[in-house]
Amino acid sequence: MTNFRSTHVNVNETETRHLRQRLQVEITWLSRQLQDMQSADHLPDHSLQQTYREMIFSRRALLGRIPR
């Protein structure tokens, strides 16, 4: 059976690890910001909340495409 797993050429493991860590830090920070906004006493800014959700989604998608 043929292995269809893609091969990544010239992928630096150290840089990949740093990128994964950076994305995870950003996802955590954005999630906390979103949670703080949702629990705030003042009127919610729905457009900013949606922006945070989209930023989290895009970073998770990128994280899923980075080789391990």
N, CA, C and O atoms as a Maestro MAE file, in Angstrom:
{
 s_m_m2io_version
 :::
 2.0.0
}

f_m_ct {
 s_m_title
 :::
 protein
 m_atom[272] {
  # First column is atom index #
  i_m_mmod_type
  r_m_x_coord
  r_m_y_coord
  r_m_z_coord
  i_m_residue_number
  s_m_chain_name
  s_m_pdb_residue_name
  s_m_pdb_atom_name
  i_m_atomic_number
  :::
  1 25 0.846 -1.174 0.000 1 A "MET " " N  " 7
  2 3 0.000 0.000 0.000 1 A "MET " " CA " 6
  3 2 0.892 1.238 0.000 1 A "MET " " C  " 6
  4 15 1.905 1.275 0.698 1 A "MET " " O  " 8
  5 25 0.526 2.230 -0.764 2 A "THR " " N  " 7
  6 3 1.301 3.448 -0.883 2 A "THR " " CA " 6
  7 2 0.974 4.408 0.251 2 A "THR " " C  " 6
  8 15 -0.185 4.558 0.637 2 A "THR " " O  " 8
  9 25 2.000 5.052 0.778 3 A "ASN " " N  " 7
  10 3 1.826 6.039 1.831 3 A "ASN " " CA " 6
  11 2 1.573 7.402 1.183 3 A "ASN " " C  " 6
  12 15 2.448 7.921 0.490 3 A "ASN " " O  " 8
  13 25 0.401 7.985 1.394 4 A "PHE " " N  " 7
  14 3 0.038 9.248 0.776 4 A "PHE " " CA " 6
  15 2 0.327 10.441 1.680 4 A "PHE " " C  " 6
  16 15 -0.089 11.558 1.374 4 A "PHE " " O  " 8
  17 25 1.010 10.229 2.754 5 A "ARG " " N  " 7
  18 3 1.335 11.329 3.659 5 A "ARG " " CA " 6
  19 2 2.276 12.299 2.941 5 A "ARG " " C  " 6
  20 15 3.250 11.886 2.311 5 A "ARG " " O  " 8
  21 25 1.972 13.581 3.046 6 A "SER " " N  " 7
  22 3 2.785 14.568 2.348 6 A "SER " " CA " 6
  23 2 4.152 14.695 3.009 6 A "SER " " C  " 6
  24 15 4.291 14.556 4.224 6 A "SER " " O  " 8
  25 25 5.136 14.958 2.195 7 A "THR " " N  " 7
  26 3 6.491 15.128 2.669 7 A "THR " " CA " 6
  27 2 6.828 16.613 2.639 7 A "THR " " C  " 6
  28 15 6.630 17.279 1.623 7 A "THR " " O  " 8
  29 25 7.328 17.120 3.733 8 A "HIS " " N  " 7
  30 3 7.686 18.529 3.825 8 A "HIS " " CA " 6
  31 2 9.196 18.653 3.657 8 A "HIS " " C  " 6
  32 15 9.971 18.054 4.403 8 A "HIS " " O  " 8
  33 25 9.588 19.423 2.686 9 A "VAL " " N  " 7
  34 3 10.998 19.607 2.383 9 A "VAL " " CA " 6
  35 2 11.489 20.874 3.064 9 A "VAL " " C  " 6
  36 15 10.798 21.893 3.074 9 A "VAL " " O  " 8
  37 25 12.679 20.807 3.629 10 A "ASN " " N  " 7
  38 3 13.326 21.948 4.266 10 A "ASN " " CA " 6
  39 2 12.491 22.544 5.398 10 A "ASN " " C  " 6
  40 15 12.371 23.765 5.497 10 A "ASN " " O  " 8
  41 25 11.923 21.713 6.236 11 A "VAL " " N  " 7
  42 3 11.165 22.188 7.383 11 A "VAL " " CA " 6
  43 2 12.068 22.119 8.606 11 A "VAL " " C  " 6
  44 15 12.510 21.043 9.011 11 A "VAL " " O  " 8
  45 25 12.330 23.269 9.179 12 A "ASN " " N  " 7
  46 3 13.184 23.362 10.351 12 A "ASN " " CA " 6
  47 2 12.343 23.043 11.588 12 A "ASN " " C  " 6
  48 15 11.385 23.751 11.897 12 A "ASN " " O  " 8
  49 25 12.708 21.981 12.283 13 A "GLU " " N  " 7
  50 3 11.925 21.554 13.446 13 A "GLU " " CA " 6
  51 2 11.876 22.613 14.540 13 A "GLU " " C  " 6
  52 15 10.839 22.794 15.178 13 A "GLU " " O  " 8
  53 25 12.968 23.304 14.760 14 A "THR " " N  " 7
  54 3 13.005 24.330 15.804 14 A "THR " " CA " 6
  55 2 12.046 25.474 15.456 14 A "THR " " C  " 6
  56 15 11.282 25.925 16.309 14 A "THR " " O  " 8
  57 25 12.086 25.935 14.221 15 A "GLU " " N  " 7
  58 3 11.193 27.012 13.806 15 A "GLU " " CA " 6
  59 2 9.738 26.568 13.864 15 A "GLU " " C  " 6
  60 15 8.864 27.335 14.267 15 A "GLU " " O  " 8
  61 25 9.482 25.337 13.464 16 A "THR " " N  " 7
  62 3 8.125 24.803 13.508 16 A "THR " " CA " 6
  63 2 7.619 24.737 14.940 16 A "THR " " C  " 6
  64 15 6.475 25.096 15.218 16 A "THR " " O  " 8
  65 25 8.464 24.282 15.838 17 A "ARG " " N  " 7
  66 3 8.097 24.200 17.260 17 A "ARG " " CA " 6
  67 2 7.801 25.591 17.818 17 A "ARG " " C  " 6
  68 15 6.832 25.779 18.553 17 A "ARG " " O  " 8
  69 25 8.646 26.568 17.463 18 A "HIS " " N  " 7
  70 3 8.428 27.938 17.932 18 A "HIS " " CA " 6
  71 2 7.126 28.519 17.373 18 A "HIS " " C  " 6
  72 15 6.395 29.209 18.084 18 A "HIS " " O  " 8
  73 25 6.845 28.242 16.120 19 A "LEU " " N  " 7
  74 3 5.612 28.722 15.514 19 A "LEU " " CA " 6
  75 2 4.398 28.098 16.189 19 A "LEU " " C  " 6
  76 15 3.421 28.792 16.472 19 A "LEU " " O  " 8
  77 25 4.451 26.797 16.448 20 A "ARG " " N  " 7
  78 3 3.342 26.126 17.139 20 A "ARG " " CA " 6
  79 2 3.129 26.736 18.531 20 A "ARG " " C  " 6
  80 15 1.994 26.993 18.932 20 A "ARG " " O  " 8
  81 25 4.222 26.963 19.259 21 A "GLN " " N  " 7
  82 3 4.118 27.537 20.599 21 A "GLN " " CA " 6
  83 2 3.532 28.944 20.536 21 A "GLN " " C  " 6
  84 15 2.678 29.307 21.345 21 A "GLN " " O  " 8
  85 25 4.000 29.734 19.566 22 A "ARG " " N  " 7
  86 3 3.512 31.110 19.414 22 A "ARG " " CA " 6
  87 2 2.003 31.121 19.120 22 A "ARG " " C  " 6
  88 15 1.257 31.917 19.690 22 A "ARG " " O  " 8
  89 25 1.571 30.232 18.231 23 A "LEU " " N  " 7
  90 3 0.150 30.158 17.906 23 A "LEU " " CA " 6
  91 2 -0.668 29.740 19.127 23 A "LEU " " C  " 6
  92 15 -1.751 30.277 19.356 23 A "LEU " " O  " 8
  93 25 -0.166 28.796 19.904 24 A "GLN " " N  " 7
  94 3 -0.880 28.357 21.102 24 A "GLN " " CA " 6
  95 2 -0.986 29.483 22.128 24 A "GLN " " C  " 6
  96 15 -2.019 29.635 22.780 24 A "GLN " " O  " 8
  97 25 0.079 30.272 22.273 25 A "VAL " " N  " 7
  98 3 0.052 31.420 23.188 25 A "VAL " " CA " 6
  99 2 -0.984 32.437 22.713 25 A "VAL " " C  " 6
  100 15 -1.754 32.964 23.515 25 A "VAL " " O  " 8
  101 25 -1.003 32.711 21.412 26 A "GLU " " N  " 7
  102 3 -1.960 33.667 20.878 26 A "GLU " " CA " 6
  103 2 -3.400 33.177 21.043 26 A "GLU " " C  " 6
  104 15 -4.289 33.958 21.383 26 A "GLU " " O  " 8
  105 25 -3.626 31.898 20.804 27 A "ILE " " N  " 7
  106 3 -4.966 31.335 20.973 27 A "ILE " " CA " 6
  107 2 -5.410 31.470 22.423 27 A "ILE " " C  " 6
  108 15 -6.553 31.844 22.688 27 A "ILE " " O  " 8
  109 25 -4.527 31.171 23.355 28 A "THR " " N  " 7
  110 3 -4.850 31.289 24.777 28 A "THR " " CA " 6
  111 2 -5.168 32.737 25.136 28 A "THR " " C  " 6
  112 15 -6.150 33.000 25.830 28 A "THR " " O  " 8
  113 25 -4.346 33.682 24.668 29 A "TRP " " N  " 7
  114 3 -4.557 35.094 24.964 29 A "TRP " " CA " 6
  115 2 -5.891 35.574 24.389 29 A "TRP " " C  " 6
  116 15 -6.663 36.243 25.076 29 A "TRP " " O  " 8
  117 25 -6.156 35.232 23.133 30 A "LEU " " N  " 7
  118 3 -7.406 35.647 22.496 30 A "LEU " " CA " 6
  119 2 -8.623 35.038 23.202 30 A "LEU " " C  " 6
  120 15 -9.645 35.702 23.373 30 A "LEU " " O  " 8
  121 25 -8.503 33.789 23.602 31 A "SER " " N  " 7
  122 3 -9.607 33.125 24.309 31 A "SER " " CA " 6
  123 2 -9.896 33.814 25.632 31 A "SER " " C  " 6
  124 15 -11.056 33.982 26.010 31 A "SER " " O  " 8
  125 25 -8.851 34.209 26.332 32 A "ARG " " N  " 7
  126 3 -9.037 34.912 27.609 32 A "ARG " " CA " 6
  127 2 -9.673 36.287 27.386 32 A "ARG " " C  " 6
  128 15 -10.551 36.703 28.141 32 A "ARG " " O  " 8
  129 25 -9.224 36.981 26.348 33 A "GLN " " N  " 7
  130 3 -9.805 38.284 26.036 33 A "GLN " " CA " 6
  131 2 -11.296 38.138 25.737 33 A "GLN " " C  " 6
  132 15 -12.114 38.922 26.218 33 A "GLN " " O  " 8
  133 25 -11.636 37.131 24.943 34 A "LEU " " N  " 7
  134 3 -13.030 36.882 24.592 34 A "LEU " " CA " 6
  135 2 -13.844 36.543 25.830 34 A "LEU " " C  " 6
  136 15 -14.955 37.045 26.005 34 A "LEU " " O  " 8
  137 25 -13.298 35.701 26.683 35 A "GLN " " N  " 7
  138 3 -13.995 35.323 27.914 35 A "GLN " " CA " 6
  139 2 -14.203 36.541 28.815 35 A "GLN " " C  " 6
  140 15 -15.272 36.706 29.405 35 A "GLN " " O  " 8
  141 25 -13.184 37.391 28.920 36 A "ASP " " N  " 7
  142 3 -13.304 38.601 29.735 36 A "ASP " " CA " 6
  143 2 -14.377 39.535 29.186 36 A "ASP " " C  " 6
  144 15 -15.132 40.139 29.948 36 A "ASP " " O  " 8
  145 25 -14.442 39.648 27.875 37 A "MET " " N  " 7
  146 3 -15.463 40.502 27.260 37 A "MET " " CA " 6
  147 2 -16.863 39.968 27.532 37 A "MET " " C  " 6
  148 15 -17.794 40.736 27.777 37 A "MET " " O  " 8
  149 25 -17.001 38.656 27.487 38 A "GLN " " N  " 7
  150 3 -18.312 38.047 27.678 38 A "GLN " " CA " 6
  151 2 -18.789 38.153 29.117 38 A "GLN " " C  " 6
  152 15 -19.993 38.143 29.371 38 A "GLN " " O  " 8
  153 25 -17.859 38.255 30.065 39 A "SER " " N  " 7
  154 3 -18.246 38.342 31.468 39 A "SER " " CA " 6
  155 2 -18.217 39.776 31.998 39 A "SER " " C  " 6
  156 15 -18.437 40.002 33.188 39 A "SER " " O  " 8
  157 25 -17.948 40.737 31.126 40 A "ALA " " N  " 7
  158 3 -17.862 42.137 31.553 40 A "ALA " " CA " 6
  159 2 -19.254 42.680 31.890 40 A "ALA " " C  " 6
  160 15 -20.268 42.190 31.394 40 A "ALA " " O  " 8
  161 25 -19.271 43.696 32.738 41 A "ASP " " N  " 7
  162 3 -20.524 44.302 33.177 41 A "ASP " " CA " 6
  163 2 -21.117 45.263 32.146 41 A "ASP " " C  " 6
  164 15 -22.322 45.517 32.166 41 A "ASP " " O  " 8
  165 25 -20.300 45.794 31.257 42 A "HIS " " N  " 7
  166 3 -20.791 46.770 30.294 42 A "HIS " " CA " 6
  167 2 -21.388 46.084 29.060 42 A "HIS " " C  " 6
  168 15 -21.313 44.863 28.925 42 A "HIS " " O  " 8
  169 25 -21.966 46.859 28.185 43 A "LEU " " N  " 7
  170 3 -22.598 46.311 26.982 43 A "LEU " " CA " 6
  171 2 -21.578 45.576 26.120 43 A "LEU " " C  " 6
  172 15 -20.472 46.072 25.907 43 A "LEU " " O  " 8
  173 25 -21.942 44.407 25.628 44 A "PRO " " N  " 7
  174 3 -20.992 43.627 24.827 44 A "PRO " " CA " 6
  175 2 -20.766 44.254 23.443 44 A "PRO " " C  " 6
  176 15 -21.687 44.790 22.827 44 A "PRO " " O  " 8
  177 25 -19.540 44.171 22.985 45 A "ASP " " N  " 7
  178 3 -19.175 44.619 21.642 45 A "ASP " " CA " 6
  179 2 -19.173 43.371 20.758 45 A "ASP " " C  " 6
  180 15 -18.176 42.653 20.678 45 A "ASP " " O  " 8
  181 25 -20.296 43.130 20.102 46 A "HIS " " N  " 7
  182 3 -20.462 41.896 19.342 46 A "HIS " " CA " 6
  183 2 -19.506 41.787 18.163 46 A "HIS " " C  " 6
  184 15 -19.049 40.692 17.837 46 A "HIS " " O  " 8
  185 25 -19.202 42.901 17.526 47 A "SER " " N  " 7
  186 3 -18.291 42.834 16.384 47 A "SER " " CA " 6
  187 2 -16.872 42.480 16.837 47 A "SER " " C  " 6
  188 15 -16.173 41.732 16.155 47 A "SER " " O  " 8
  189 25 -16.452 43.010 17.973 48 A "LEU " " N  " 7
  190 3 -15.124 42.678 18.491 48 A "LEU " " CA " 6
  191 2 -15.078 41.222 18.950 48 A "LEU " " C  " 6
  192 15 -14.073 40.541 18.751 48 A "LEU " " O  " 8
  193 25 -16.155 40.748 19.558 49 A "GLN " " N  " 7
  194 3 -16.215 39.341 19.961 49 A "GLN " " CA " 6
  195 2 -16.116 38.436 18.741 49 A "GLN " " C  " 6
  196 15 -15.414 37.426 18.777 49 A "GLN " " O  " 8
  197 25 -16.807 38.782 17.667 50 A "GLN " " N  " 7
  198 3 -16.741 37.987 16.448 50 A "GLN " " CA " 6
  199 2 -15.341 38.015 15.854 50 A "GLN " " C  " 6
  200 15 -14.862 37.005 15.339 50 A "GLN " " O  " 8
  201 25 -14.690 39.159 15.923 51 A "THR " " N  " 7
  202 3 -13.313 39.268 15.432 51 A "THR " " CA " 6
  203 2 -12.394 38.338 16.207 51 A "THR " " C  " 6
  204 15 -11.565 37.648 15.615 51 A "THR " " O  " 8
  205 25 -12.534 38.316 17.529 52 A "TYR " " N  " 7
  206 3 -11.727 37.407 18.353 52 A "TYR " " CA " 6
  207 2 -12.005 35.951 17.975 52 A "TYR " " C  " 6
  208 15 -11.074 35.154 17.860 52 A "TYR " " O  " 8
  209 25 -13.277 35.600 17.783 53 A "ARG " " N  " 7
  210 3 -13.612 34.226 17.393 53 A "ARG " " CA " 6
  211 2 -12.959 33.848 16.068 53 A "ARG " " C  " 6
  212 15 -12.434 32.745 15.919 53 A "ARG " " O  " 8
  213 25 -12.995 34.760 15.116 54 A "GLU " " N  " 7
  214 3 -12.382 34.491 13.812 54 A "GLU " " CA " 6
  215 2 -10.860 34.372 13.912 54 A "GLU " " C  " 6
  216 15 -10.250 33.543 13.237 54 A "GLU " " O  " 8
  217 25 -10.257 35.200 14.754 55 A "MET " " N  " 7
  218 3 -8.811 35.124 14.948 55 A "MET " " CA " 6
  219 2 -8.421 33.784 15.586 55 A "MET " " C  " 6
  220 15 -7.429 33.169 15.198 55 A "MET " " O  " 8
  221 25 -9.206 33.347 16.560 56 A "ILE " " N  " 7
  222 3 -8.960 32.057 17.209 56 A "ILE " " CA " 6
  223 2 -9.118 30.934 16.193 56 A "ILE " " C  " 6
  224 15 -8.279 30.036 16.116 56 A "ILE " " O  " 8
  225 25 -10.194 30.986 15.415 57 A "PHE " " N  " 7
  226 3 -10.454 29.959 14.401 57 A "PHE " " CA " 6
  227 2 -9.309 29.868 13.397 57 A "PHE " " C  " 6
  228 15 -8.858 28.769 13.076 57 A "PHE " " O  " 8
  229 25 -8.837 31.003 12.899 58 A "SER " " N  " 7
  230 3 -7.784 30.995 11.884 58 A "SER " " CA " 6
  231 2 -6.465 30.467 12.453 58 A "SER " " C  " 6
  232 15 -5.729 29.763 11.762 58 A "SER " " O  " 8
  233 25 -6.169 30.800 13.690 59 A "ARG " " N  " 7
  234 3 -4.933 30.297 14.301 59 A "ARG " " CA " 6
  235 2 -5.014 28.794 14.559 59 A "ARG " " C  " 6
  236 15 -4.029 28.076 14.388 59 A "ARG " " O  " 8
  237 25 -6.182 28.324 14.969 60 A "ARG " " N  " 7
  238 3 -6.352 26.875 15.149 60 A "ARG " " CA " 6
  239 2 -6.222 26.144 13.819 60 A "ARG " " C  " 6
  240 15 -5.630 25.067 13.750 60 A "ARG " " O  " 8
  241 25 -6.774 26.730 12.772 61 A "ALA " " N  " 7
  242 3 -6.670 26.102 11.444 61 A "ALA " " CA " 6
  243 2 -5.210 26.036 10.996 61 A "ALA " " C  " 6
  244 15 -4.766 25.018 10.467 61 A "ALA " " O  " 8
  245 25 -4.473 27.112 11.207 62 A "LEU " " N  " 7
  246 3 -3.054 27.123 10.845 62 A "LEU " " CA " 6
  247 2 -2.282 26.113 11.686 62 A "LEU " " C  " 6
  248 15 -1.423 25.399 11.169 62 A "LEU " " O  " 8
  249 25 -2.582 26.053 12.964 63 A "LEU " " N  " 7
  250 3 -1.919 25.113 13.870 63 A "LEU " " CA " 6
  251 2 -2.149 23.671 13.399 63 A "LEU " " C  " 6
  252 15 -1.257 22.829 13.493 63 A "LEU " " O  " 8
  253 25 -3.332 23.406 12.901 64 A "GLY " " N  " 7
  254 3 -3.642 22.063 12.407 64 A "GLY " " CA " 6
  255 2 -2.915 21.688 11.130 64 A "GLY " " C  " 6
  256 15 -2.774 20.506 10.820 64 A "GLY " " O  " 8
  257 25 -2.449 22.689 10.382 65 A "ARG " " N  " 7
  258 3 -1.740 22.412 9.126 65 A "ARG " " CA " 6
  259 2 -0.226 22.359 9.273 65 A "ARG " " C  " 6
  260 15 0.479 21.991 8.333 65 A "ARG " " O  " 8
  261 25 0.272 22.723 10.442 66 A "ILE " " N  " 7
  262 3 1.720 22.710 10.664 66 A "ILE " " CA " 6
  263 2 2.152 21.289 11.001 66 A "ILE " " C  " 6
  264 15 1.559 20.648 11.868 66 A "ILE " " O  " 8
  265 25 3.187 20.793 10.317 67 A "PRO " " N  " 7
  266 3 3.645 19.423 10.614 67 A "PRO " " CA " 6
  267 2 4.164 19.306 12.037 67 A "PRO " " C  " 6
  268 15 4.730 20.248 12.592 67 A "PRO " " O  " 8
  269 25 3.960 18.136 12.609 68 A "ARG " " N  " 7
  270 3 4.416 17.864 13.976 68 A "ARG " " CA " 6
  271 2 5.775 17.234 13.974 68 A "ARG " " C  " 6
  272 15 6.318 16.934 15.038 68 A "ARG " " O  " 8
  :::
 }
 m_bond[271] {
  # First column is bond index #
  i_m_from
  i_m_to
  i_m_order
  :::
  1 1 2 1
  2 2 3 1
  3 3 4 2
  4 3 5 1
  5 5 6 1
  6 6 7 1
  7 7 8 2
  8 7 9 1
  9 9 10 1
  10 10 11 1
  11 11 12 2
  12 11 13 1
  13 13 14 1
  14 14 15 1
  15 15 16 2
  16 15 17 1
  17 17 18 1
  18 18 19 1
  19 19 20 2
  20 19 21 1
  21 21 22 1
  22 22 23 1
  23 23 24 2
  24 23 25 1
  25 25 26 1
  26 26 27 1
  27 27 28 2
  28 27 29 1
  29 29 30 1
  30 30 31 1
  31 31 32 2
  32 31 33 1
  33 33 34 1
  34 34 35 1
  35 35 36 2
  36 35 37 1
  37 37 38 1
  38 38 39 1
  39 39 40 2
  40 39 41 1
  41 41 42 1
  42 42 43 1
  43 43 44 2
  44 43 45 1
  45 45 46 1
  46 46 47 1
  47 47 48 2
  48 47 49 1
  49 49 50 1
  50 50 51 1
  51 51 52 2
  52 51 53 1
  53 53 54 1
  54 54 55 1
  55 55 56 2
  56 55 57 1
  57 57 58 1
  58 58 59 1
  59 59 60 2
  60 59 61 1
  61 61 62 1
  62 62 63 1
  63 63 64 2
  64 63 65 1
  65 65 66 1
  66 66 67 1
  67 67 68 2
  68 67 69 1
  69 69 70 1
  70 70 71 1
  71 71 72 2
  72 71 73 1
  73 73 74 1
  74 74 75 1
  75 75 76 2
  76 75 77 1
  77 77 78 1
  78 78 79 1
  79 79 80 2
  80 79 81 1
  81 81 82 1
  82 82 83 1
  83 83 84 2
  84 83 85 1
  85 85 86 1
  86 86 87 1
  87 87 88 2
  88 87 89 1
  89 89 90 1
  90 90 91 1
  91 91 92 2
  92 91 93 1
  93 93 94 1
  94 94 95 1
  95 95 96 2
  96 95 97 1
  97 97 98 1
  98 98 99 1
  99 99 100 2
  100 99 101 1
  101 101 102 1
  102 102 103 1
  103 103 104 2
  104 103 105 1
  105 105 106 1
  106 106 107 1
  107 107 108 2
  108 107 109 1
  109 109 110 1
  110 110 111 1
  111 111 112 2
  112 111 113 1
  113 113 114 1
  114 114 115 1
  115 115 116 2
  116 115 117 1
  117 117 118 1
  118 118 119 1
  119 119 120 2
  120 119 121 1
  121 121 122 1
  122 122 123 1
  123 123 124 2
  124 123 125 1
  125 125 126 1
  126 126 127 1
  127 127 128 2
  128 127 129 1
  129 129 130 1
  130 130 131 1
  131 131 132 2
  132 131 133 1
  133 133 134 1
  134 134 135 1
  135 135 136 2
  136 135 137 1
  137 137 138 1
  138 138 139 1
  139 139 140 2
  140 139 141 1
  141 141 142 1
  142 142 143 1
  143 143 144 2
  144 143 145 1
  145 145 146 1
  146 146 147 1
  147 147 148 2
  148 147 149 1
  149 149 150 1
  150 150 151 1
  151 151 152 2
  152 151 153 1
  153 153 154 1
  154 154 155 1
  155 155 156 2
  156 155 157 1
  157 157 158 1
  158 158 159 1
  159 159 160 2
  160 159 161 1
  161 161 162 1
  162 162 163 1
  163 163 164 2
  164 163 165 1
  165 165 166 1
  166 166 167 1
  167 167 168 2
  168 167 169 1
  169 169 170 1
  170 170 171 1
  171 171 172 2
  172 171 173 1
  173 173 174 1
  174 174 175 1
  175 175 176 2
  176 175 177 1
  177 177 178 1
  178 178 179 1
  179 179 180 2
  180 179 181 1
  181 181 182 1
  182 182 183 1
  183 183 184 2
  184 183 185 1
  185 185 186 1
  186 186 187 1
  187 187 188 2
  188 187 189 1
  189 189 190 1
  190 190 191 1
  191 191 192 2
  192 191 193 1
  193 193 194 1
  194 194 195 1
  195 195 196 2
  196 195 197 1
  197 197 198 1
  198 198 199 1
  199 199 200 2
  200 199 201 1
  201 201 202 1
  202 202 203 1
  203 203 204 2
  204 203 205 1
  205 205 206 1
  206 206 207 1
  207 207 208 2
  208 207 209 1
  209 209 210 1
  210 210 211 1
  211 211 212 2
  212 211 213 1
  213 213 214 1
  214 214 215 1
  215 215 216 2
  216 215 217 1
  217 217 218 1
  218 218 219 1
  219 219 220 2
  220 219 221 1
  221 221 222 1
  222 222 223 1
  223 223 224 2
  224 223 225 1
  225 225 226 1
  226 226 227 1
  227 227 228 2
  228 227 229 1
  229 229 230 1
  230 230 231 1
  231 231 232 2
  232 231 233 1
  233 233 234 1
  234 234 235 1
  235 235 236 2
  236 235 237 1
  237 237 238 1
  238 238 239 1
  239 239 240 2
  240 239 241 1
  241 241 242 1
  242 242 243 1
  243 243 244 2
  244 243 245 1
  245 245 246 1
  246 246 247 1
  247 247 248 2
  248 247 249 1
  249 249 250 1
  250 250 251 1
  251 251 252 2
  252 251 253 1
  253 253 254 1
  254 254 255 1
  255 255 256 2
  256 255 257 1
  257 257 258 1
  258 258 259 1
  259 259 260 2
  260 259 261 1
  261 261 262 1
  262 262 263 1
  263 263 264 2
  264 263 265 1
  265 265 266 1
  266 266 267 1
  267 267 268 2
  268 267 269 1
  269 269 270 1
  270 270 271 1
  271 271 272 2
  :::
 }
}
